Structures are given as C-alpha cells and as structure tokens.
Amino acid sequence: MHTLTNGIQHTTGKSEARGWPAASSPVDMSKVCCMILGGGQGTRLFPLTQRHCKPAILFGGRFRLVDVPLSNAIHSQIHKNYIITQFLSASLHQHIFQTYRKESYSSGFIEILGAEQKPKKTDWFKGTADAVRQNLEYLIETPAEYFLILSGDQLYHINFQKMMQCALQKNVDVLVATLAVNQKDAKRMGIMKVNEDHHIIDFHEKPDADAALERLKTPSSVLDKMGLPTETDACFLGSMGIYL
C-alpha cells in the first residue's frame, strides 16, 4: 500500500496543516464521504462516560464532542457523513437527530450506522478497523471515490480540503494525519516513521521499549521538510486517527 503522511501543528483554538499545499484551487469534495467512529467506551473518562459514549460527552456548554469532527467535515464541504455507533449510543443518536436536521443538508446526508447483528455476522465491532469493515456494504453503495475516517472524540480545527488536495497532487492511496510528539506521549499513541518522501516505512502501536522508540525517531531532515521544528524533543509522528 502506497501511503503518505504529513505533520499537523496545533495551537490553542486553531490548527494548521504544515508541509501541505494551500487549497489555492477548488477541490471537488462531493467525491468524499466521511465516516466518524462514534462507539468509544471511554473508560478513562469515567464517570463522564457512565451514561454516554465518549463522542456524546458535553463540550463547551451546549456541544458534544462529536460536533467537532462533524463541523470540520461540513465546513470542508463534505456533506456525505456516516456516524458509526455501538456503546451507550442513545444520547448520541438523540443529539444527532435533534441537531442536524435533514433539510439543512439537501446536497448530502448525516446518517447513523448503529452496530447490528446480521444473519452471517453475529459479533459486535471488535475495534475501529472492524467497525469500518463491517460497514463496507454501505460504503460500496455510497456515491463517493474517497473516504475520510475520523474519530468522534477529538478536538481539532482542520481544513480537509487541503488534505484532499494533497492526496490528489501526490496520487496516494492512503493519507494519514500525524502530530509531532515527544517520547512520553509517543508511548500512548500509534507511532510511524516516514522517509524523505513522507512514505510510511515503519509503524508501532504504543511503543514502550527503548529500542523501538529509537528506531521510530523522525530524522531532523524529514521534520524540516514537513515544516516542523527540528530543535525539539517532539521527534515522533503520532497517528491522529485521521485517514483519507
């Protein structure tokens, strides 16, 4: 699989893609469908998740965490949106139905794909990748050429048009959004190593061994090419769980 990764720099209330081409020309986002993973159990956030899944947790007074990826997708002109749910999903379903009225999105849709047992599939989702796999039949029927996979419980501000433009210009099969992190944070994330062309050449989920961490360090020349600081201990590229 041919893959490409680029760094994303985060600041308070704003994030900008660095190393990506500016969206100077219009990008046809009608070819993109977004799938938001909304089944997070969120054991580390207990008791906030005692009655709600993570994406349904209140945020900023009247919003819920799921509104963050949804608003980023909508403002990036992505109007075909699925939300995959499973764990404690009642409040999340209610919020989606009450907040995102169908008539406001006549050019697309916001639909919930709840976990369900089928004649030949009686298991629940075993993880994020399996949640996408078990809904492939809906993806195949969706009029889209590209699929954006997002987590339903993250905070960011990203223009996905830039991400789409980069994927088109580089003609990649998969584009992964990453965040430069230090060694302490690297131990709790999926860490990848890329070459000078931003192709992923190694990946390790939550590396803890010193040898693995040393192997996954991103060379300063690659960080510089991405537009990221080189004189810093944030020399690991952690997956943000954003895939195109």
PyMOL commands that set and color helices and strands:
alter all, ss='L'
color gray80, all
select helices_A, chain A and resi 29-31+43-45+54-56+67-75+90-99+102-105+128-133+136-141+160-170+183-186+210-216+220-226
alter helices_A, ss='H'
color red, helices_A
select strands_A, chain A and resi 3-11+14-17+32-37+58-59+63-64+80-85+109-114+146-151+174-181+190-194+200-205+236-243
alter strands_A, ss='S'
color yellow, strands_A
deselect
rebuild
show_as cartoon
